[in-house]
């Protein structure tokens, strides 16, 4: 599966990085990440990260602050992830996955 992710050169996404643009934004859509009992990011397997199943969905999620995040050093990266190394969220708009090495 192709998965699209917003991250910086360290491979860290805006949720975990302390990004100024992300922290100041209050109107980003909340999308459950994991298809697990409680559906929250805190229930993800260790060392897994979040992404989206398409570039269009990723751009929709971060639309209002995508330009600011780019200025902060974030970029969109596409990963090819093998079956069994990802879980599609209940909404179909977000995926958790184990980053390929």
C-alpha positions, 0 to 999 in steps of 0.5 A: 500500500502507498502511504503518504506522510508529512514529516521533517528530515528526522522522520518526525511528524508535526504531531510529535515535533512541537511544530509552531504551526501545528500547535497554533492551529485549532481547526485541523480535522481530528481523524482517528488513527488506529482501527483498535478498540478505542481508536486513539493514537495512543493505542498504536504499536510501538515505533509505528507512525501515522499517514494517509492513504492518498496525497489528496487526503493528507493535503486536506488534513493539513490544508490550512497550515501545510504552507507553514509546515513546509516553511518549518521543514516538513515535506510530504513523503510517500512510503510503500508499505507491505501487507501486515505492516499497516492498519487503515483507520475506521474513517479510511482517512488515516493509516498507522504503519511501521516505516520500512527500513 
